[in-house]
Amino acid sequence: MKITVARDATCGKAVIPAGEYWVALQADSQQILLVARGTDIKLPATRRRTATKSKSTSVQFYAGGGPIWSLVINVPKQGEWVALLELTSDKDKD
C-alpha cells in the first residue's frame, strides 16, 4: 500500500522526507518499513490489537490532531500496529 507524506516528518529518531512511500510491516522487529527512492526508513511500531477480524491487509494514514499523524496497519495474522508521525510545520523551515 502507498501513503503520501505532505511535509517532512519524524517518528522517534527516524526522519521522513516528504513524498510517497510503500508501507510494509516487520512484526518480528516491531517496525513499520517505509520504502521510496531507494531508501528504507524503519519506524518504531506498537502493537495495538492482537486479534483482528480483517481478512486482508489494510493501511490507514490520518491526522490525529495538530501535527501528529497516525499510521495504522492491520494484518490478519499479526494484528494491528500503529506508529505516530510528527509533521514539521512551515514555520520550522525558516
TIVO-2410 file (N, C-alpha, C; in nm, 3 decimals):
# residues 94
REC num residu      c1      c2      c3 atome chaine
REC   1      M   0.084  -0.117   0.000     N      A
REC   1      M   0.000   0.000   0.000    CA      A
REC   1      M   0.089   0.123   0.000     C      A
REC   2      K   0.039   0.232  -0.055     N      A
REC   2      K   0.114   0.357  -0.064    CA      A
REC   2      K   0.053   0.464   0.024     C      A
REC   3      I   0.139   0.548   0.084     N      A
REC   3      I   0.093   0.666   0.155    CA      A
REC   3      I   0.171   0.786   0.102     C      A
REC   4      T   0.115   0.905   0.120     N      A
REC   4      T   0.182   1.028   0.081    CA      A
REC   4      T   0.203   1.114   0.205     C      A
REC   5      V   0.328   1.146   0.234     N      A
REC   5      V   0.362   1.234   0.345    CA      A
REC   5      V   0.382   1.372   0.285     C      A
REC   6      A   0.295   1.468   0.323     N      A
REC   6      A   0.293   1.600   0.260    CA      A
REC   6      A   0.413   1.687   0.297     C      A
REC   7      R   0.459   1.676   0.422     N      A
REC   7      R   0.573   1.755   0.468    CA      A
REC   7      R   0.672   1.663   0.537     C      A
REC   8      D   0.793   1.713   0.557     N      A
REC   8      D   0.892   1.634   0.630    CA      A
REC   8      D   0.836   1.598   0.767     C      A
REC   9      A   0.872   1.479   0.816     N      A
REC   9      A   0.817   1.431   0.943    CA      A
REC   9      A   0.925   1.356   1.021     C      A
REC  10      T   0.893   1.329   1.148     N      A
REC  10      T   0.980   1.248   1.232    CA      A
REC  10      T   0.895   1.145   1.305     C      A
REC  11      C   0.956   1.032   1.335     N      A
REC  11      C   0.893   0.929   1.416    CA      A
REC  11      C   1.003   0.869   1.502     C      A
REC  12      G   1.005   0.908   1.627     N      A
REC  12      G   1.117   0.870   1.713    CA      A
REC  12      G   1.242   0.939   1.662     C      A
REC  13      K   1.346   0.861   1.632     N      A
REC  13      K   1.470   0.918   1.578    CA      A
REC  13      K   1.473   0.916   1.425     C      A
REC  14      A   1.373   0.855   1.363     N      A
REC  14      A   1.368   0.844   1.217    CA      A
REC  14      A   1.318   0.973   1.155     C      A
REC  15      V   1.388   1.021   1.053     N      A
REC  15      V   1.348   1.140   0.979    CA      A
REC  15      V   1.290   1.095   0.846     C      A
REC  16      I   1.171   1.148   0.813     N      A
REC  16      I   1.099   1.106   0.694    CA      A
REC  16      I   1.082   1.225   0.601     C      A
REC  17      P   1.151   1.229   0.488     N      A
REC  17      P   1.132   1.338   0.392    CA      A
REC  17      P   0.993   1.329   0.327     C      A
REC  18      A   0.940   1.441   0.284     N      A
REC  18      A   0.809   1.443   0.217    CA      A
REC  18      A   0.815   1.359   0.090     C      A
REC  19      G   0.704   1.292   0.058     N      A
REC  19      G   0.697   1.212  -0.064    CA      A
REC  19      G   0.603   1.094  -0.049     C      A
REC  20      E   0.603   1.007  -0.151     N      A
REC  20      E   0.520   0.886  -0.150    CA      A
REC  20      E   0.603   0.767  -0.105     C      A
REC  21      Y   0.541   0.680  -0.025     N      A
REC  21      Y   0.611   0.565   0.031    CA      A
REC  21      Y   0.525   0.440   0.022     C      A
REC  22      W   0.592   0.326  -0.003     N      A
REC  22      W   0.530   0.197   0.012    CA      A
REC  22      W   0.545   0.157   0.158     C      A
REC  23      V   0.440   0.096   0.215     N      A
REC  23      V   0.438   0.062   0.357    CA      A
REC  23      V   0.437  -0.089   0.374     C      A
REC  24      A   0.519  -0.138   0.465     N      A
REC  24      A   0.524  -0.281   0.497    CA      A
REC  24      A   0.544  -0.297   0.646     C      A
REC  25      L   0.500  -0.409   0.700     N      A
REC  25      L   0.515  -0.438   0.841    CA      A
REC  25      L   0.626  -0.540   0.862     C      A
REC  26      Q   0.711  -0.515   0.961     N      A
REC  26      Q   0.811  -0.612   1.004    CA      A
REC  26      Q   0.779  -0.644   1.150     C      A
REC  27      A   0.687  -0.736   1.171     N      A
REC  27      A   0.636  -0.766   1.304    CA      A
REC  27      A   0.744  -0.826   1.394     C      A
REC  28      D   0.836  -0.904   1.339     N      A
REC  28      D   0.939  -0.966   1.421    CA      A
REC  28      D   1.031  -0.863   1.487     C      A
REC  29      S   1.053  -0.749   1.421     N      A
REC  29      S   1.138  -0.644   1.480    CA      A
REC  29      S   1.056  -0.526   1.530     C      A
REC  30      Q   0.924  -0.538   1.530     N      A
REC  30      Q   0.831  -0.434   1.577    CA      A
REC  30      Q   0.855  -0.301   1.507     C      A
REC  31      Q   0.859  -0.307   1.374     N      A
REC  31      Q   0.884  -0.187   1.294    CA      A
REC  31      Q   0.792  -0.183   1.174     C      A
REC  32      I   0.763  -0.060   1.132     N      A
REC  32      I   0.692  -0.036   1.007    CA      A
REC  32      I   0.797   0.017   0.909     C      A
REC  33      L   0.801  -0.041   0.792     N      A
REC  33      L   0.902  -0.007   0.693    CA      A
REC  33      L   0.841   0.082   0.586     C      A
REC  34      L   0.904   0.197   0.560     N      A
REC  34      L   0.865   0.286   0.451    CA      A
REC  34      L   0.973   0.277   0.345     C      A
REC  35      V   0.933   0.252   0.221     N      A
REC  35      V   1.029   0.233   0.112    CA      A
REC  35      V   0.998   0.332   0.000     C      A
REC  36      A   1.101   0.408  -0.040     N      A
REC  36      A   1.087   0.500  -0.153    CA      A
REC  36      A   1.225   0.551  -0.194     C      A
REC  37      R   1.240   0.579  -0.321     N      A
REC  37      R   1.362   0.639  -0.374    CA      A
REC  37      R   1.488   0.563  -0.334     C      A
REC  38      G   1.479   0.434  -0.325     N      A
REC  38      G   1.596   0.353  -0.293    CA      A
REC  38      G   1.637   0.355  -0.147     C      A
REC  39      T   1.553   0.408  -0.060     N      A
REC  39      T   1.585   0.409   0.082    CA      A
REC  39      T   1.479   0.337   0.162     C      A
REC  40      D   1.521   0.277   0.270     N      A
REC  40      D   1.429   0.211   0.364    CA      A
REC  40      D   1.433   0.289   0.495     C      A
REC  41      I   1.316   0.330   0.541     N      A
REC  41      I   1.305   0.401   0.668    CA      A
REC  41      I   1.227   0.311   0.763     C      A
REC  42      K   1.289   0.279   0.876     N      A
REC  42      K   1.226   0.191   0.974    CA      A
REC  42      K   1.169   0.274   1.088     C      A
REC  43      L   1.038   0.261   1.109     N      A
REC  43      L   0.969   0.336   1.214    CA      A
REC  43      L   0.937   0.242   1.331     C      A
REC  44      P   0.957   0.287   1.454     N      A
REC  44      P   0.917   0.204   1.567    CA      A
REC  44      P   0.764   0.192   1.572     C      A
REC  45      A   0.715   0.072   1.591     N      A
REC  45      A   0.570   0.049   1.591    CA      A
REC  45      A   0.527  -0.019   1.720     C      A
REC  46      T   0.400   0.003   1.753     N      A
REC  46      T   0.342  -0.058   1.873    CA      A
REC  46      T   0.223  -0.142   1.832     C      A
REC  47      R   0.217  -0.264   1.884     N      A
REC  47      R   0.101  -0.350   1.856    CA      A
REC  47      R  -0.015  -0.300   1.940     C      A
REC  48      R  -0.125  -0.267   1.874     N      A
REC  48      R  -0.241  -0.215   1.945    CA      A
REC  48      R  -0.342  -0.324   1.973     C      A
REC  49      R  -0.364  -0.412   1.880     N      A
REC  49      R  -0.458  -0.524   1.896    CA      A
REC  49      R  -0.397  -0.648   1.837     C      A
REC  50      T  -0.412  -0.759   1.907     N      A
REC  50      T  -0.356  -0.883   1.852    CA      A
REC  50      T  -0.456  -0.958   1.766     C      A
REC  51      A  -0.583  -0.951   1.800     N      A
REC  51      A  -0.685  -1.022   1.724    CA      A
REC  51      A  -0.762  -0.924   1.636     C      A
REC  52      T  -0.755  -0.943   1.506     N      A
REC  52      T  -0.832  -0.860   1.414    CA      A
REC  52      T  -0.922  -0.949   1.330     C      A
REC  53      K  -1.033  -0.894   1.287     N      A
REC  53      K  -1.128  -0.972   1.209    CA      A
REC  53      K  -1.112  -0.947   1.060     C      A
REC  54      S  -1.013  -0.872   1.021     N      A
REC  54      S  -0.994  -0.843   0.879    CA      A
REC  54      S  -0.933  -0.964   0.808     C      A
REC  55      K  -0.967  -0.977   0.681     N      A
REC  55      K  -0.915  -1.088   0.602    CA      A
REC  55      K  -0.809  -1.042   0.502     C      A
REC  56      S  -0.784  -0.911   0.498     N      A
REC  56      S  -0.681  -0.859   0.410    CA      A
REC  56      S  -0.605  -0.747   0.482     C      A
REC  57      T  -0.486  -0.721   0.436     N      A
REC  57      T  -0.403  -0.617   0.495    CA      A
REC  57      T  -0.456  -0.479   0.456     C      A
REC  58      S  -0.462  -0.388   0.554     N      A
REC  58      S  -0.505  -0.252   0.524    CA      A
REC  58      S  -0.411  -0.153   0.592     C      A
REC  59      V  -0.394  -0.037   0.528     N      A
REC  59      V  -0.310   0.070   0.579    CA      A
REC  59      V  -0.393   0.196   0.587     C      A
REC  60      Q  -0.388   0.264   0.701     N      A
REC  60      Q  -0.458   0.391   0.719    CA      A
REC  60      Q  -0.356   0.495   0.763     C      A
REC  61      F  -0.365   0.615   0.705     N      A
REC  61      F  -0.275   0.725   0.739    CA      A
REC  61      F  -0.364   0.848   0.755     C      A
REC  62      Y  -0.379   0.896   0.878     N      A
REC  62      Y  -0.473   1.005   0.901    CA      A
REC  62      Y  -0.423   1.098   1.012     C      A
REC  63      A  -0.479   1.220   1.013     N      A
REC  63      A  -0.441   1.321   1.111    CA      A
REC  63      A  -0.498   1.285   1.247     C      A
REC  64      G  -0.415   1.297   1.349     N      A
REC  64      G  -0.459   1.267   1.485    CA      A
REC  64      G  -0.481   1.394   1.565     C      A
REC  65      G  -0.462   1.510   1.505     N      A
REC  65      G  -0.478   1.637   1.573    CA      A
REC  65      G  -0.348   1.714   1.574     C      A
REC  66      G  -0.351   1.834   1.523     N      A
REC  66      G  -0.229   1.914   1.516    CA      A
REC  66      G  -0.131   1.853   1.418     C      A
REC  67      P  -0.002   1.851   1.454     N      A
REC  67      P   0.098   1.798   1.361    CA      A
REC  67      P   0.116   1.646   1.370     C      A
REC  68      I   0.039   1.580   1.454     N      A
REC  68      I   0.055   1.435   1.474    CA      A
REC  68      I  -0.034   1.358   1.376     C      A
REC  69      W   0.025   1.264   1.304     N      A
REC  69      W  -0.047   1.177   1.212    CA      A
REC  69      W  -0.026   1.032   1.256     C      A
REC  70      S  -0.129   0.950   1.238     N      A
REC  70      S  -0.124   0.809   1.275    CA      A
REC  70      S  -0.110   0.722   1.151     C      A
REC  71      L  -0.021   0.626   1.158     N      A
REC  71      L  -0.004   0.527   1.053    CA      A
REC  71      L  -0.042   0.393   1.115     C      A
REC  72      V  -0.155   0.337   1.069     N      A
REC  72      V  -0.210   0.214   1.128    CA      A
REC  72      V  -0.211   0.105   1.021     C      A
REC  73      I  -0.158  -0.012   1.056     N      A
REC  73      I  -0.156  -0.126   0.965    CA      A
REC  73      I  -0.229  -0.242   1.032     C      A
REC  74      N  -0.327  -0.299   0.961     N      A
REC  74      N  -0.399  -0.419   1.005    CA      A
REC  74      N  -0.352  -0.536   0.920     C      A
REC  75      V  -0.298  -0.637   0.984     N      A
REC  75      V  -0.253  -0.758   0.915    CA      A
REC  75      V  -0.327  -0.875   0.978     C      A
REC  76      P  -0.393  -0.960   0.898     N      A
REC  76      P  -0.480  -1.065   0.953    CA      A
REC  76      P  -0.418  -1.151   1.063     C      A
REC  77      K  -0.300  -1.204   1.045     N      A
REC  77      K  -0.245  -1.296   1.145    CA      A
REC  77      K  -0.149  -1.230   1.243     C      A
REC  78      Q  -0.118  -1.101   1.222     N      A
REC  78      Q  -0.022  -1.033   1.308    CA      A
REC  78      Q  -0.082  -0.918   1.387     C      A
REC  79      G  -0.209  -0.888   1.366     N      A
REC  79      G  -0.278  -0.786   1.444    CA      A
REC  79      G  -0.267  -0.646   1.388     C      A
REC  80      E  -0.295  -0.549   1.474     N      A
REC  80      E  -0.297  -0.409   1.435    CA      A
REC  80      E  -0.175  -0.339   1.496     C      A
REC  81      W  -0.103  -0.264   1.413     N      A
REC  81      W   0.018  -0.194   1.454    CA      A
REC  81      W   0.003  -0.045   1.425     C      A
REC  82      V   0.062   0.040   1.510     N      A
REC  82      V   0.049   0.184   1.492    CA      A
REC  82      V   0.184   0.252   1.513     C      A
REC  83      A   0.208   0.358   1.434     N      A
REC  83      A   0.324   0.446   1.451    CA      A
REC  83      A   0.273   0.589   1.441     C      A
REC  84      L   0.325   0.677   1.524     N      A
REC  84      L   0.284   0.818   1.523    CA      A
REC  84      L   0.393   0.903   1.459     C      A
REC  85      L   0.354   0.982   1.359     N      A
REC  85      L   0.447   1.069   1.288    CA      A
REC  85      L   0.417   1.213   1.323     C      A
REC  86      E   0.520   1.292   1.345     N      A
REC  86      E   0.503   1.435   1.372    CA      A
REC  86      E   0.552   1.513   1.250     C      A
REC  87      L   0.459   1.578   1.181     N      A
REC  87      L   0.494   1.656   1.063    CA      A
REC  87      L   0.548   1.792   1.106     C      A
REC  88      T   0.651   1.839   1.033     N      A
REC  88      T   0.706   1.971   1.064    CA      A
REC  88      T   0.615   2.077   1.008     C      A
REC  89      S   0.608   2.190   1.077     N      A
REC  89      S   0.525   2.300   1.027    CA      A
REC  89      S   0.604   2.384   0.931     C      A
REC  90      D   0.535   2.469   0.854     N      A
REC  90      D   0.601   2.557   0.760    CA      A
REC  90      D   0.690   2.660   0.832     C      A
REC  91      K   0.656   2.691   0.956     N      A
REC  91      K   0.734   2.787   1.035    CA      A
REC  91      K   0.870   2.732   1.070     C      A
REC  92      D   0.882   2.599   1.083     N      A
REC  92      D   1.009   2.536   1.120    CA      A
REC  92      D   1.114   2.548   1.011     C      A
REC  93      K   1.071   2.571   0.887     N      A
REC  93      K   1.165   2.577   0.776    CA      A
REC  93      K   1.240   2.710   0.772     C      A
REC  94      D   1.190   2.812   0.836     N      A
REC  94      D   1.255   2.945   0.833    CA      A
REC  94      D   1.372   2.952   0.926     C      A
***
